[in-house]
Amino acid sequence: MKTMRNFTALAALGLALGGCISLGSEPPESLITLSPIAGASGDAAMTGTSNAGAIAVLTPEVPAKLNVTRVPVHVSDTEIAYLQDAVWVEKPSRLFRRLLGETLRMRGAGLVLDTEDTPTVATRYVRGTLLDMGYDAPSSSVVVRFDAMRTEESGAVTARRFEARESGIAPDAASVAPALNRAANRVAGEVADWVIGGA
């Protein structure tokens, strides 16, 4: 009887959100990704001839809800589902890492390392925790939240939280995907300015 009640509650929840939650395993028609709003110049990634000033962007830590290729939907303070047909091309942590690295290049940060395997040793590091990159159903918003840590060559560590939100977004992949990209770009831009500015 308890199992039947749980199934009924899940079905009602799906209907309440207008069919945005997927409980099945049908493959999506397309995959979504993050891309910079404006690309760096062609030689930006090659700037720098030594280790001096190199910045390494490390893959962020993520909670379990983001350690998948689905877009989480915050149904309530205690319930999370996943958006139907919204599937990342790879895990959000890796996508955000590359977006942040490209944004740093666009800001003229010099030599930026944002891949797992590199022979260059950086003098500064950017790491952190990607807390949210999904859809908030009660407010019809997408949310990107990143707790960043900046380690200087001296060993000094500074931490700061960055967040971007867009409201009025319909609960479907076609609306959520570009809104998440815009929000992620705003966060990446603010983090890049913070890293370069050193404030």
C-alpha positions as CSV (number, residue, x, y, z in Angstrom):
1,M,0.0,0.0,0.0
2,K,2.9,2.4,0.9
3,T,4.5,1.7,-2.5
4,M,1.2,2.6,-4.3
5,R,0.9,5.8,-2.4
6,N,4.5,6.8,-3.3
7,F,3.8,6.1,-7.0
8,T,0.6,8.1,-6.9
9,A,2.5,11.1,-5.3
10,L,5.2,11.0,-8.0
11,A,2.6,10.9,-10.8
12,A,0.8,13.9,-9.3
13,L,4.1,15.8,-8.9
14,G,4.9,15.2,-12.6
15,L,1.5,16.5,-13.7
16,A,1.8,19.6,-11.4
17,L,5.0,20.5,-13.1
18,G,3.5,20.3,-16.6
19,G,5.3,17.2,-17.6
20,C,8.8,18.6,-17.1
21,I,10.1,15.6,-15.1
22,S,11.2,12.5,-16.7
23,L,10.9,9.1,-14.9
24,G,11.8,7.1,-18.0
25,S,14.9,6.3,-20.0
26,E,14.1,7.5,-23.5
27,P,17.1,9.1,-25.2
28,P,16.9,12.9,-25.8
29,E,16.8,14.3,-29.3
30,S,19.9,16.4,-28.6
31,L,22.4,17.1,-25.9
32,I,23.1,20.5,-24.2
33,T,26.4,22.1,-23.4
34,L,27.9,25.4,-22.1
35,S,29.6,27.8,-24.5
36,P,31.2,31.3,-24.0
37,I,29.0,34.2,-25.0
38,A,32.0,35.5,-27.0
39,G,35.0,33.5,-28.0
40,A,38.6,34.2,-27.1
41,S,41.0,35.3,-29.9
42,G,42.7,32.5,-31.8
43,D,46.0,32.7,-29.9
44,A,44.7,33.5,-26.5
45,A,45.1,29.9,-25.2
46,M,48.8,30.0,-26.1
47,T,49.7,33.2,-24.3
48,G,52.7,32.8,-22.1
49,T,56.1,31.2,-22.6
50,S,56.9,30.0,-19.1
51,N,55.2,29.0,-15.8
52,A,55.1,32.6,-14.7
53,G,51.6,33.7,-14.1
54,A,49.9,30.5,-15.3
55,I,46.5,29.9,-13.8
56,A,45.1,26.4,-13.4
57,V,41.4,25.9,-13.3
58,L,40.5,22.7,-11.5
59,T,37.4,20.7,-11.9
60,P,34.8,21.8,-9.3
61,E,33.5,19.5,-6.6
62,V,29.7,18.9,-7.0
63,P,26.9,17.5,-4.9
64,A,25.4,14.2,-5.9
65,K,22.5,15.9,-7.8
66,L,25.1,17.4,-10.3
67,N,27.3,14.4,-10.5
68,V,25.2,13.2,-13.5
69,T,24.4,14.4,-17.0
70,R,20.8,15.4,-16.1
71,V,19.5,18.9,-15.3
72,P,18.2,18.9,-11.7
73,V,14.8,20.4,-10.9
74,H,14.3,21.6,-7.3
75,V,10.7,20.7,-6.7
76,S,10.8,21.8,-3.1
77,D,13.3,22.2,-0.2
78,T,13.3,18.4,0.2
79,E,12.6,17.1,-3.4
80,I,14.7,17.0,-6.5
81,A,13.8,15.5,-9.9
82,Y,15.3,15.9,-13.4
83,L,14.1,17.9,-16.4
84,Q,12.7,15.8,-19.2
85,D,14.9,15.7,-22.4
86,A,17.6,18.0,-20.8
87,V,20.8,16.0,-20.9
88,W,24.3,17.5,-20.7
89,V,26.9,16.3,-23.3
90,E,29.1,15.6,-20.2
91,K,29.0,16.2,-16.5
92,P,28.3,19.9,-15.5
93,S,31.5,20.2,-13.5
94,R,33.7,19.6,-16.5
95,L,31.6,21.9,-18.7
96,F,31.8,24.7,-16.2
97,R,35.6,24.2,-15.8
98,R,36.2,24.7,-19.5
99,L,33.8,27.7,-19.6
100,L,35.6,29.4,-16.8
101,G,39.0,28.7,-18.4
102,E,37.8,30.2,-21.7
103,T,36.4,33.2,-19.9
104,L,39.7,33.8,-18.2
105,R,41.4,33.8,-21.6
106,M,38.8,36.2,-22.9
107,R,39.6,38.5,-20.0
108,G,43.4,38.4,-20.9
109,A,44.5,36.3,-17.9
110,G,47.5,34.9,-19.8
111,L,48.3,31.2,-19.8
112,V,45.2,29.3,-18.5
113,L,45.3,25.6,-17.9
114,D,41.9,23.9,-17.9
115,T,42.6,20.3,-18.9
116,E,43.4,17.3,-16.7
117,D,46.8,16.6,-18.3
118,T,49.4,19.4,-18.7
119,P,53.2,19.6,-18.4
120,T,53.0,23.2,-17.1
121,V,53.0,23.9,-13.3
122,A,50.7,26.8,-12.5
123,T,51.4,29.6,-10.0
124,R,47.8,30.3,-9.2
125,Y,44.8,27.9,-8.8
126,V,41.1,28.3,-9.1
127,R,39.0,25.6,-7.5
128,G,35.7,25.3,-5.7
129,T,32.3,23.7,-5.5
130,L,29.5,24.0,-8.1
131,L,26.6,24.0,-5.8
132,D,23.8,24.5,-8.3
133,M,23.3,24.5,-12.0
134,G,19.7,23.6,-12.6
135,Y,16.0,24.7,-12.5
136,D,14.0,25.9,-9.5
137,A,10.4,24.9,-10.1
138,P,8.7,27.1,-7.4
139,S,10.2,30.3,-8.8
140,S,10.4,29.2,-12.5
141,S,14.1,30.1,-12.4
142,V,17.4,28.7,-13.5
143,V,20.2,29.0,-10.9
144,V,23.9,28.7,-11.1
145,R,25.8,28.9,-7.8
146,F,29.6,28.5,-7.4
147,D,31.7,28.6,-4.2
148,A,35.1,29.6,-5.6
149,M,38.6,29.4,-4.0
150,R,41.6,31.2,-5.3
151,T,45.1,30.1,-4.3
152,E,47.9,32.6,-4.9
153,E,51.6,31.9,-5.6
154,S,52.3,32.9,-2.0
155,G,49.9,30.2,-0.7
156,A,47.2,32.7,0.4
157,V,43.7,31.3,-0.1
158,T,40.6,33.5,-0.7
159,A,37.0,32.2,-1.0
160,R,33.8,33.8,-2.4
161,R,30.4,32.7,-3.5
162,F,29.0,33.7,-7.0
163,E,25.4,33.2,-8.1
164,A,23.3,34.0,-11.2
165,R,19.6,33.5,-11.6
166,E,17.1,34.0,-14.4
167,S,13.4,34.0,-13.6
168,G,10.4,33.5,-15.8
169,I,11.8,30.4,-17.5
170,A,9.4,27.7,-18.8
171,P,10.1,24.2,-17.5
172,D,11.3,22.6,-20.7
173,A,14.7,21.9,-22.2
174,A,14.4,24.4,-25.0
175,S,14.0,27.2,-22.5
176,V,16.1,26.0,-19.7
177,A,19.3,25.2,-21.7
178,P,20.0,28.7,-23.1
179,A,19.0,30.3,-19.8
180,L,21.5,28.0,-17.9
181,N,24.2,29.0,-20.5
182,R,23.6,32.7,-19.9
183,A,23.6,32.3,-16.1
184,A,26.8,30.1,-16.2
185,N,28.5,32.8,-18.4
186,R,27.6,35.5,-15.9
187,V,29.1,33.5,-13.0
188,A,32.2,32.6,-15.0
189,G,32.7,36.3,-15.9
190,E,32.4,37.4,-12.3
191,V,34.8,34.7,-11.2
192,A,37.3,35.6,-13.9
193,D,37.2,39.3,-12.9
194,W,37.7,38.3,-9.3
195,V,40.7,36.0,-10.1
196,I,42.4,38.6,-12.3
197,G,41.6,41.6,-10.1
198,G,42.7,39.8,-6.9
199,A,40.2,41.7,-4.8
